Amino acid sequence: MRARRRDISIFTVSALDLFAAALGAFILIVLILFPYYQRGGTDVSMEELEELVQKRRLAASTTQTEMAEIRALEAEIALLDRQYRTAEENMSEVEAELREVLQEIAEIEIPDPPPIPEPDPEPTPDPPQSVSRGVEFSILGLATDEKNIAIVVDMSGSMDQHRSKVTAAINEVLSVLKPDNRFVILGYRGGPTYEAYPSSGRLIDASDANLSGARRFVSGLSRNFGGGTPTQSALMRVLNLNPEAIILMSDGAPDDGDPGSIVANITAVNRGRAEIHTVAIGDYTSDRRLTLFLQELAARNRGDFVGRAR
C-alpha cells in the first residue's frame, strides 16, 4: 500500500498570530514611552559641550605645565643637595688638613730667647761745682751755668704719691744756689691754679733768708697736690719772667693740649732764650707719653732730661 504524501508548512496561522501580537505589544510600548524620550536626554547644547571640552583640555594643559615645573624644582633640589654634599665633603677635607697643620705647629720646638744683658750702671754725676764768675753746677744731673733759674713743679693729684721725691728734688736745687743766683718756685695744678715762692711770683736773690723761706714753702707744697696737669699754661707763665734756665718736674703728660703741639708752642715762644731742663718723677719708664714729651721739650730748648725714680 502506497504511503500518503503529507505537505509540511513552516508558518502556521498560530505563529502569525503570535508575531502579530508581539509587534502590536512593541508598538503599544513605544507609543506609551515616546513622550518620555525627550525628557531622558541632556539639556546641554553642542556649543556648550565643545566649550566644556576646551576647558577640560586647558585644565589638563595647565596641570601638565605645573607638573613640569614641579619636576624642574625637584631636579634643582636634587642638584643643590649634591652640591651641598660635595661642599660638606670638601669642608671635611679642609678641617682634616687644618688639624694636621695645627698638629705640625704644636710639634715645632721654639728655642728660648737669648738672655737680655743687664744694662751697665749709670755713672755717678759729678758733684756740684762753683766758680768765681757765675755759677756752674750739676742739679739732679742737669748741668747749667745760668744764674736766673725758675723751678716749675707739677702739683697734680698723681704727684701725691711722690711727695718725698718732689721735696727732696727741689731742696737739692736750692742747696746749690749761691748768693748771686736768682730764683723762683712755681707750682701748678688743674684750673690752672698756681702756688709761687715768693708770693709775687718774681725772681729773687738766693740769699740765706730767701732760701730758708723757700724751704718752708716747699715743705708745705705737697698739702695742695690735686687736679690735672696744665703744663703748657705753667711754662707760658714762667717764660714771661725771662729766666735763663727752667727746671720742670712732672710725673705725667700734660692735659692742656697735645704733647707735640705743646713742645712746638713753647719752643716758638722761648726762641732759645732759656734752657729748659726736664725731670721725670716716679716710675717714668712706664709712661711713654711723659718720657717722650719731656725728652723732646728739653732737646729742642738746649736742656737735658733726667729721671728721678727714688
ABEGO torsion letter per residue (X at the ends): XBBBBBBBBABBAAAAAAAAAAAAAAAAAAAAAAAAAAAABBABBAAAAAAAAAAAAAAAAAAAAAAAAAAAAAAAAAAAAAAAAAAAAAAAAAAAAAAAAAAAAAABBBBBBBBBBBBBBBBBBBBBBBBABEBBBBBGGBBBABABBBBBBBABAAAAAAAAAAAAAAAAAAAABBAABBBBBBBBBBOBBBBBOBAAGBBBBBBAAAAAAAAAAAAAAAAABEEBBBAAAAAAAAAAAGBABBBBBBABBBAAEBAAAAAAAAAAAAGGABBBBBBBBEBAAABAAAAAAAAAAAAAAGBBBBBBAX
